[in-house]
Amino acid sequence: MPTALVTGSAGFIGYHQCQRLLDAGWQVTGLDALTDYYDVTLKERRHAMLSQNPGFQPVIARLEDAEGLSELIAKLKPDAVVHLAAQAGVRFSIDSPRSYVDSNLIGTFNLLEAVRATPVKHCLIASTSSVYGANTKMPYGETDKVDTQMSFYAATKKATEAMAHSYAHLYDIPVTMFRFFTVYGPWGRPDMAHFKFTRAILNGDPIEVYNHGKMRRDFTYIDDLTDSLSRLIDAVPERPDSPDDIVDGDSLSAVAPFRIVNIGNSQTVELMDFIAAIEAAVGIEAVKVFRDMQPGDVPATWADTTLLKRLTGATPTTPVTEGVAKFVAWYRDYYQA
């Protein structure tokens, strides 16, 4: 039976990824610090549901505890590590950058050190579409140059990509970095747009629409994301014998078993259309307050998923109207709204 360590297991994506692996017959250890960045009760409920499966073992700990993390991985000897734990949020990083250093940089460094001491078959590490920053060429491709991050959150994620590459090169650790594109769905984070919009509309409060609604996002439904991640576990990168062995469009490193992969819906949706989908699912028209663009934000995102399709044979396909309807149904049930 395959075994996995999933960090950030009480988080939105981590919870769903653990559930996906458990359903596929994996033994899963979930590590989470249960920080109070948002409602801890939500995180505790996710872990409680996962713990109903005998194949799941929760561990409450911080990635910053280097010794404890190393001991845990040495004890588990997992086949795969899926590293999702991080301090998330573009806007929060403007006011509280140090928490991003602690969680994203130091935490990821400690994880890399732990898997250097106890090798795993595949280490998959979360990055973000935010690393594309001020790039204007779309759709975003994994081989594009990414040197213009617009937020400190994005900068820490770009740094973790560089850190992981060096470890893959020096210590032959197979690493796949996956760049998420605006993930949404049931059990989402309360600071995310779909969550805030739904809550405000149901409460009769106005919603703030930034850049006067002139924004586009590559919205990715959570089930599509976890399906892609699960498929990527088997797509273990191998150090090429020669740069000539790398297929055109592949982000595989010429000097390491290291690859970057986009996970997105491969299409852009206007923000106003996304809001309209929420309004339709809720059955109430939102009162909209239009604002200027916020610092650190970008007007559009769009993933090129050609590499994901080549590696896994599948790409996300859930339409926004369907995914939003499922989220709203969950929200109303969970909050009795």
C-alpha positions, 0 to 999 in steps of 0.5 A: 500500500503506497504511503504519503505525507501531505503537509497542510492537510487541514487546509482547503487543498490539503484536505481534498488531496488527502481525501483523494489519496485515501479514496485511492487506497493510500495510507496518508499522514497529514501534517498541519499547524492549525494556525489561526490565519482563518477560522481554526474550526473549519480546519479542525472539521476537515481533519475530523472528517479525514480521521474517520478513515483508518488510513489517515493519521493526523500530526499537529506540528509546524514545518519550522520545527526542523528536528520534529519534521526530520524525525517524522519523515524518517519514521514514516519513510513515505513514498511521496511527499505532497507539500501544500503547507504555506502562508497563503494570500497575496494581500496578507503578505503586504502587511505581514511578510515575516509569516511568509518567510517563516512558513514558505521559506524556512518551512520548505527548507526544513522539508527539503533537508528532511527528504535529503536525509530520508529520500522519497520517490517523489516530492511534489511542492506547491507553487502558485500562478502568482509567480508569473507576476507582470508577465503579459504573454498568455497563456502562461507557460512553464518555460516562460521567464518569471522574474517580475513577482508582484507580491511578497507571497509570490516572491517566496513561492518563486524562491521555493522553486529555486531552492527545490531545484538546487536540492534536486540537482545536488541530492538527486531528489525528484521534485515537481513544482505545481503552479495552481491557478485560482482554486475554488470549491467546497471547504474553501478558505474564507479569505478567497473571493468566491467565499467572500462574495457568497457570504456577503450576498447571502448576508445582504452586504455589498461586495467589493469588485476590484479593477472595476470588474475588468479582471480575468482568472483561470478558475480551477475547481478543486476536484480537477486540481486533486485529480491532476495532482494525484496523476502527477505523483506517478509522473516522476521527473528524471535527470536527463542524460542530455539537454537534447533529450528534453521534449520541446515545451517540457520544463524538465531541468537539464541538470536535475530531476526537477519539473514545473507544471501548471494546473489550471482550467486552461481558459480565462473567465471574466470576473463579472461572469464569475460573480454572475455564476454566484448570483445565479447559484444563490438566487440573489443579485449582488450589490456591487461596489467597484474599486481600483486594482489592489496592490500586488494583484494582476489583471489576468491569469491563464494557464497553458496546460499542454505539459499537464496533459502530456504528463497525465493524459488529462486536464481540468474541465469543470465549468465555472457555473457547475463548480460555483453551484457546488460551492454555494450548495456546500456553503448553504449546508455548512452555514445553514444559510 
